Amino acid sequence: QVQLVESGGQLVQAGGSLRLSCAVSGRTFSSYAMGWFRQAPGKEREFVAAIRRNGGSIYGSDSVKGRFAISRDNAKSTVYLQMNSLRPEDTAVYYCAASVSISIGSIASKSGYNYWGQGTQVTVSS
C-alpha cells in the first residue's frame, strides 16, 4: 500500500514563504515521478509542478514559475514544494501525487498519477 502524506500548509501573509512536504511510503520512492497539484474552491485541480526520477523538473502556469521550486530527497522518500512570494491567488488545497510510469505528455495531467495524498491547506491572506 502506497501512502502519501502532505504537510506544511498553513495561513501565511502575502509575500511570505512556505515549504510543503510529502512523505511517501510503501514502495521505492526513487522509482516514482512526483507531482504537486492544487485546487482552489470552485475550481478544477490544476498542475503546479513535477519532478522526474532523474531530478528534472517542470512547472505549470507562468504564475508559479520563478516563485515555486520542487525538489526531492530520495533518502527521505520526500518531495518538497518551496513556495516564495506567495499571493492570495495561491490559496488552495495542495496535493502531491506519485506516478509509477509517466510520459512527458502526461506529466502535467492528473490521469498520469497513480497515487494521491489527502492534501494540505495553504491560505494566503492579503
C-alpha beads as a LAMMPS data file, in Angstrom:
LAMMPS data file: protein, C-alpha beads

126 atoms
125 bonds

1 atom types
1 bond types

-500.0 500.0 xlo xhi
-500.0 500.0 ylo yhi
-500.0 500.0 zlo zhi

Masses

1 110.0

Atoms # bond

1 1 1 0.000 0.000 0.000
2 1 1 1.490 3.300 -1.096
3 1 1 0.782 6.261 1.153
4 1 1 1.446 9.929 0.561
5 1 1 1.209 12.376 3.449
6 1 1 1.467 16.112 2.851
7 1 1 2.390 18.640 5.490
8 1 1 3.420 22.258 5.802
9 1 1 0.272 24.048 4.740
10 1 1 -0.859 26.956 6.871
11 1 1 -2.099 30.530 6.885
12 1 1 0.526 32.980 5.667
13 1 1 0.558 36.623 4.665
14 1 1 1.033 37.691 1.077
15 1 1 4.715 37.868 0.224
16 1 1 5.581 35.110 2.655
17 1 1 7.023 31.662 2.049
18 1 1 6.083 28.090 2.817
19 1 1 7.645 24.733 2.203
20 1 1 5.319 21.832 1.666
21 1 1 6.497 18.279 2.224
22 1 1 5.115 14.996 1.005
23 1 1 6.355 11.802 2.614
24 1 1 5.881 8.619 0.604
25 1 1 5.838 5.096 1.972
26 1 1 5.118 1.680 0.605
27 1 1 7.424 1.349 -2.363
28 1 1 10.744 2.559 -3.646
29 1 1 10.375 6.306 -3.727
30 1 1 13.169 6.820 -6.217
31 1 1 11.186 4.929 -8.845
32 1 1 8.377 7.493 -8.860
33 1 1 7.876 10.692 -10.710
34 1 1 6.277 13.115 -8.245
35 1 1 3.886 15.967 -8.806
36 1 1 2.154 18.763 -6.951
37 1 1 -1.334 19.917 -7.839
38 1 1 -3.631 22.425 -6.215
39 1 1 -7.340 23.021 -6.061
40 1 1 -8.948 26.293 -5.105
41 1 1 -12.610 26.463 -4.040
42 1 1 -14.894 26.082 -7.032
43 1 1 -12.047 25.379 -9.418
44 1 1 -10.538 22.393 -11.118
45 1 1 -7.456 20.748 -9.701
46 1 1 -4.509 22.235 -11.539
47 1 1 -0.961 21.137 -12.108
48 1 1 1.698 23.056 -10.207
49 1 1 4.978 21.215 -10.658
50 1 1 6.521 17.799 -11.160
51 1 1 9.901 16.215 -10.736
52 1 1 11.044 13.153 -12.608
53 1 1 13.082 10.258 -11.299
54 1 1 16.245 11.823 -12.692
55 1 1 15.513 15.105 -10.907
56 1 1 14.332 17.031 -13.933
57 1 1 11.520 19.415 -13.055
58 1 1 8.657 21.017 -14.878
59 1 1 6.292 23.743 -13.782
60 1 1 2.736 24.604 -14.602
61 1 1 1.453 28.096 -15.128
62 1 1 3.653 31.135 -15.582
63 1 1 2.283 32.425 -12.284
64 1 1 4.331 29.887 -10.304
65 1 1 7.483 29.867 -12.385
66 1 1 10.254 31.661 -10.582
67 1 1 8.352 31.580 -7.282
68 1 1 7.904 27.864 -6.644
69 1 1 10.554 25.153 -6.655
70 1 1 10.065 21.411 -6.487
71 1 1 12.741 19.100 -5.143
72 1 1 13.092 15.574 -3.865
73 1 1 15.151 13.736 -1.287
74 1 1 15.239 10.060 -2.185
75 1 1 16.952 9.154 1.092
76 1 1 13.981 10.582 2.986
77 1 1 11.347 9.453 0.471
78 1 1 10.076 13.004 0.432
79 1 1 9.214 15.583 -2.190
80 1 1 9.105 19.275 -1.398
81 1 1 7.468 22.351 -2.819
82 1 1 9.149 25.585 -1.816
83 1 1 6.764 28.488 -2.348
84 1 1 8.013 32.057 -2.197
85 1 1 6.383 35.435 -2.737
86 1 1 3.006 33.918 -2.035
87 1 1 -0.104 35.629 -3.336
88 1 1 -3.756 35.367 -2.293
89 1 1 -4.473 33.531 -5.542
90 1 1 -2.151 30.736 -4.386
91 1 1 -4.748 29.844 -1.771
92 1 1 -5.780 26.239 -2.357
93 1 1 -5.524 22.713 -1.116
94 1 1 -2.211 21.346 -2.336
95 1 1 -1.935 17.687 -3.243
96 1 1 1.088 15.587 -4.001
97 1 1 0.901 12.657 -6.356
98 1 1 3.134 9.786 -7.414
99 1 1 3.456 8.154 -10.785
100 1 1 4.880 4.714 -11.401
101 1 1 5.450 5.358 -15.081
102 1 1 4.814 8.745 -16.605
103 1 1 5.444 10.243 -20.002
104 1 1 6.271 13.809 -20.881
105 1 1 2.860 14.100 -22.427
106 1 1 1.033 13.239 -19.213
107 1 1 3.284 14.659 -16.518
108 1 1 1.018 17.676 -16.077
109 1 1 -2.177 15.634 -16.175
110 1 1 -3.991 14.209 -13.162
111 1 1 -4.511 10.989 -15.089
112 1 1 -0.760 10.408 -15.233
113 1 1 -0.540 9.752 -11.493
114 1 1 -1.345 6.566 -9.640
115 1 1 -1.331 7.675 -6.012
116 1 1 -2.503 10.809 -4.226
117 1 1 -2.207 12.355 -0.825
118 1 1 -5.051 13.852 1.174
119 1 1 -3.948 17.422 0.633
120 1 1 -2.748 20.278 2.791
121 1 1 -4.436 23.674 3.006
122 1 1 -2.497 26.781 2.068
123 1 1 -4.184 30.093 2.766
124 1 1 -2.561 33.363 1.761
125 1 1 -4.031 36.496 3.277
126 1 1 -3.796 39.879 1.616

Bonds

1 1 1 2
2 1 2 3
3 1 3 4
4 1 4 5
5 1 5 6
6 1 6 7
7 1 7 8
8 1 8 9
9 1 9 10
10 1 10 11
11 1 11 12
12 1 12 13
13 1 13 14
14 1 14 15
15 1 15 16
16 1 16 17
17 1 17 18
18 1 18 19
19 1 19 20
20 1 20 21
21 1 21 22
22 1 22 23
23 1 23 24
24 1 24 25
25 1 25 26
26 1 26 27
27 1 27 28
28 1 28 29
29 1 29 30
30 1 30 31
31 1 31 32
32 1 32 33
33 1 33 34
34 1 34 35
35 1 35 36
36 1 36 37
37 1 37 38
38 1 38 39
39 1 39 40
40 1 40 41
41 1 41 42
42 1 42 43
43 1 43 44
44 1 44 45
45 1 45 46
46 1 46 47
47 1 47 48
48 1 48 49
49 1 49 50
50 1 50 51
51 1 51 52
52 1 52 53
53 1 53 54
54 1 54 55
55 1 55 56
56 1 56 57
57 1 57 58
58 1 58 59
59 1 59 60
60 1 60 61
61 1 61 62
62 1 62 63
63 1 63 64
64 1 64 65
65 1 65 66
66 1 66 67
67 1 67 68
68 1 68 69
69 1 69 70
70 1 70 71
71 1 71 72
72 1 72 73
73 1 73 74
74 1 74 75
75 1 75 76
76 1 76 77
77 1 77 78
78 1 78 79
79 1 79 80
80 1 80 81
81 1 81 82
82 1 82 83
83 1 83 84
84 1 84 85
85 1 85 86
86 1 86 87
87 1 87 88
88 1 88 89
89 1 89 90
90 1 90 91
91 1 91 92
92 1 92 93
93 1 93 94
94 1 94 95
95 1 95 96
96 1 96 97
97 1 97 98
98 1 98 99
99 1 99 100
100 1 100 101
101 1 101 102
102 1 102 103
103 1 103 104
104 1 104 105
105 1 105 106
106 1 106 107
107 1 107 108
108 1 108 109
109 1 109 110
110 1 110 111
111 1 111 112
112 1 112 113
113 1 113 114
114 1 114 115
115 1 115 116
116 1 116 117
117 1 117 118
118 1 118 119
119 1 119 120
120 1 120 121
121 1 121 122
122 1 122 123
123 1 123 124
124 1 124 125
125 1 125 126
